[in-house]
Each structure stands twice: as structure tokens, then as C-alpha cells.
Amino acid sequence: MERDLGLADLPEQETRLLYAVAIQTRAKPEVSLVELQEHPLMADISRSTFFRALKHLIKRGYLEKTGAEKRAGYKLINAPLGLVPLQ
């Protein structure tokens, strides 16, 4: 499935984080940092790995940070078609 979505070149942690964002943003346009950190897909990922994956996904153009530093949210941009949130 990852290959079909164009995610085969992403590390597992980044893929899981991208899935978590896609799942969370189906209900609302952006997701908070806390919501992402507490998502079951992130349960066994260390804090430093989580933030590194988040940074890489932003840099690669999959995610966009919205809002101020302390209250930032994240949303999908340029996501593979299978991950685009349903509206």
C-alpha cells in the first residue's frame, strides 16, 4: 500500500506519523501536537524520533505547521491521494 501511495521511501516513523495526521484530520482540518503525540500509532516512538519525523515531513512538503509556536497545529498538504482527508 505504501508503494502505491508513494510512501515507500519514507522511514517507518514518518509513515506512521503521516497516517496519524491523516486519520486525525478527517474530523477537522488540523491536528494539535498533543493529539499527534497521544495517537496510538505514536505509542512506541520516542519523543526525539517523533519530532525528527515531524520536522522531516514538514521539510518534504507533506505537512504544514499552522498557528503560533506553543499552540501550533499541523495539516496535510501535498499528501498522496490515499491519505487526503475525506471532507
Backbone as CSV, one residue per row, in Angstrom:
resi,resn,N_x,N_y,N_z,CA_x,CA_y,CA_z,C_x,C_y,C_z
1,MET,0.828,-1.195,0.000,0.000,0.000,0.000,0.870,1.256,0.000
2,GLU,1.943,1.271,0.820,2.807,2.448,0.871,3.407,2.757,-0.499
3,ARG,3.776,1.712,-1.221,4.358,1.911,-2.551,3.330,2.569,-3.475
4,ASP,2.091,2.112,-3.404,1.023,2.674,-4.234,0.759,4.140,-3.905
5,LEU,0.952,4.519,-2.646,0.706,5.896,-2.213,1.933,6.785,-2.363
6,GLY,3.060,6.211,-2.773,4.280,6.992,-2.905,5.002,7.194,-1.592
7,LEU,4.773,6.316,-0.621,5.376,6.461,0.704,6.495,5.459,0.963
8,ALA,6.837,4.654,-0.016,7.810,3.581,0.191,9.186,4.103,0.587
9,ASP,9.512,5.328,0.199,10.830,5.873,0.519,10.889,6.551,1.886
10,LEU,9.766,6.652,2.582,9.750,7.269,3.914,10.099,6.243,4.987
11,PRO,10.846,6.664,6.016,11.086,5.771,7.151,9.758,5.411,7.835
12,GLU,9.742,4.299,8.534,8.516,3.820,9.179,7.898,4.860,10.103
13,GLN,8.708,5.545,10.904,8.175,6.530,11.850,7.478,7.678,11.126
14,GLU,8.039,8.113,10.010,7.421,9.192,9.245,6.116,8.727,8.607
15,THR,6.112,7.507,8.117,4.893,6.954,7.525,3.791,6.858,8.570
16,ARG,4.128,6.370,9.756,3.137,6.248,10.826,2.614,7.612,11.251
17,LEU,3.503,8.594,11.342,3.079,9.948,11.707,2.163,10.532,10.631
18,LEU,2.492,10.303,9.385,1.650,10.789,8.296,0.267,10.143,8.342
19,TYR,0.212,8.846,8.620,-1.080,8.165,8.783,-1.855,8.755,9.968
20,ALA,-1.164,9.024,11.074,-1.828,9.590,12.254,-2.443,10.950,11.927
21,VAL,-1.706,11.782,11.206,-2.240,13.088,10.809,-3.450,12.900,9.898
22,ALA,-3.345,11.995,8.938,-4.460,11.753,8.011,-5.707,11.287,8.754
23,ILE,-5.535,10.408,9.707,-6.673,9.908,10.490,-7.300,11.035,11.303
24,GLN,-6.462,11.802,11.996,-6.960,12.876,12.859,-7.616,13.998,12.064
25,THR,-7.093,14.295,10.874,-7.639,15.427,10.113,-8.876,15.060,9.308
26,ARG,-9.351,13.862,9.445,-10.632,13.526,8.803,-11.788,14.192,9.540
27,ALA,-11.603,14.457,10.821,-12.652,15.083,11.623,-12.545,16.605,11.636
28,LYS,-11.341,17.128,11.464,-11.131,18.579,11.471,-9.907,18.894,10.618
29,PRO,-9.772,20.130,10.146,-8.721,20.444,9.174,-7.284,20.376,9.689
30,GLU,-7.084,20.539,10.980,-5.724,20.453,11.511,-5.729,19.726,12.843
31,VAL,-4.555,19.267,13.237,-4.419,18.464,14.444,-3.336,19.080,15.327
32,SER,-3.542,19.026,16.638,-2.571,19.606,17.564,-1.412,18.650,17.808
33,LEU,-0.340,19.195,18.317,0.843,18.407,18.653,0.505,17.335,19.681
34,VAL,-0.264,17.691,20.689,-0.649,16.740,21.739,-1.475,15.603,21.158
35,GLU,-2.419,15.929,20.284,-3.237,14.886,19.657,-2.371,13.907,18.867
36,LEU,-1.362,14.430,18.196,-0.463,13.556,17.443,0.381,12.692,18.367
37,GLN,0.939,13.307,19.402,1.790,12.557,20.328,1.016,11.459,21.041
38,GLU,-0.265,11.671,21.283,-1.080,10.694,22.009,-1.765,9.684,21.092
39,HIS,-1.587,9.813,19.801,-2.222,8.878,18.869,-1.612,7.483,19.047
40,PRO,-2.425,6.432,18.990,-1.918,5.059,19.172,-0.776,4.673,18.220
41,LEU,-0.744,5.222,17.026,0.346,4.910,16.099,1.692,5.455,16.572
42,MET,1.658,6.405,17.498,2.882,7.017,18.005,3.319,6.441,19.354
43,ALA,2.591,5.469,19.857,2.792,4.961,21.218,4.217,4.514,21.525
44,ASP,4.879,3.855,20.600,6.217,3.332,20.889,7.333,4.134,20.214
45,ILE,7.028,5.354,19.809,8.030,6.220,19.186,8.507,7.231,20.222
46,SER,9.826,7.337,20.382,10.383,8.264,21.372,10.078,9.708,20.979
47,ARG,10.151,10.580,21.965,9.869,11.999,21.752,10.801,12.595,20.690
48,SER,12.087,12.290,20.790,13.042,12.852,19.830,12.788,12.329,18.415
49,THR,12.463,11.058,18.285,12.156,10.480,16.978,10.879,11.089,16.416
50,PHE,9.887,11.299,17.274,8.632,11.926,16.859,8.901,13.306,16.259
51,PHE,9.667,14.133,16.978,9.925,15.490,16.500,10.804,15.498,15.250
52,ARG,11.726,14.568,15.156,12.554,14.449,13.960,11.686,14.073,12.747
53,ALA,10.779,13.124,12.934,9.872,12.712,11.856,8.965,13.871,11.446
54,LEU,8.453,14.605,12.429,7.591,15.756,12.151,8.346,16.795,11.323
55,LYS,9.562,17.091,11.734,10.400,18.060,11.028,10.655,17.618,9.584
56,HIS,10.962,16.342,9.387,11.228,15.835,8.041,9.987,15.880,7.157
57,LEU,8.820,15.560,7.720,7.584,15.599,6.927,7.227,17.025,6.514
58,ILE,7.518,17.983,7.375,7.301,19.393,7.025,8.275,19.788,5.916
59,LYS,9.536,19.410,6.087,10.573,19.742,5.104,10.286,19.105,3.743
60,ARG,9.754,17.890,3.736,9.446,17.188,2.483,8.154,17.695,1.838
61,GLY,7.419,18.552,2.544,6.218,19.138,1.966,4.945,18.337,2.156
62,TYR,4.959,17.357,3.068,3.748,16.582,3.346,2.857,17.270,4.380
63,LEU,3.472,17.977,5.326,2.729,18.638,6.402,3.055,20.118,6.426
64,GLU,2.134,20.878,7.005,2.341,22.305,7.199,2.001,22.641,8.641
65,LYS,2.850,23.453,9.245,2.610,23.914,10.610,1.748,25.162,10.534
66,THR,0.718,25.215,11.384,-0.168,26.375,11.407,-0.201,26.943,12.819
67,GLY,-0.377,28.234,12.941,-0.504,28.848,14.254,0.826,29.177,14.902
68,ALA,0.723,29.727,16.114,1.890,30.151,16.881,2.655,28.949,17.431
69,GLU,3.881,29.176,17.816,4.765,28.109,18.299,4.132,27.212,19.364
70,LYS,3.640,27.786,20.436,3.126,26.978,21.547,1.780,26.328,21.240
71,ARG,1.019,26.909,20.361,-0.319,26.396,20.045,-0.420,25.956,18.586
72,ALA,0.683,25.537,18.036,0.713,25.175,16.615,-0.159,23.962,16.327
73,GLY,-0.699,23.962,15.143,-1.414,22.806,14.628,-0.696,22.326,13.383
74,TYR,-1.104,21.191,12.877,-0.475,20.620,11.687,-1.565,20.130,10.753
75,LYS,-1.328,20.309,9.462,-2.299,19.826,8.486,-1.561,19.210,7.303
76,LEU,-2.275,18.340,6.597,-1.721,17.689,5.411,-1.704,18.656,4.243
77,ILE,-0.589,18.661,3.520,-0.509,19.365,2.240,0.258,18.442,1.302
78,ASN,-0.057,18.455,0.047,0.630,17.594,-0.922,0.678,16.142,-0.478
79,ALA,-0.369,15.688,0.165,-0.417,14.302,0.630,-0.744,13.377,-0.530
80,PRO,-0.214,12.167,-0.501,-0.606,11.188,-1.514,-2.126,11.014,-1.501
81,LEU,-2.709,10.736,-2.639,-4.168,10.684,-2.774,-4.860,9.799,-1.754
82,GLY,-4.282,8.690,-1.402,-4.908,7.793,-0.437,-4.942,8.332,0.973
83,LEU,-4.178,9.399,1.237,-4.140,9.973,2.580,-4.916,11.269,2.702
84,VAL,-5.429,11.777,1.604,-6.162,13.040,1.653,-7.395,12.862,2.523
85,PRO,-7.571,13.745,3.531,-8.730,13.624,4.420,-10.045,13.720,3.659
86,LEU,-10.994,12.939,4.060,-12.327,12.986,3.464,-13.065,14.200,3.991
87,GLN,-13.702,14.932,3.114,-14.434,16.136,3.536,-15.908,15.869,3.537
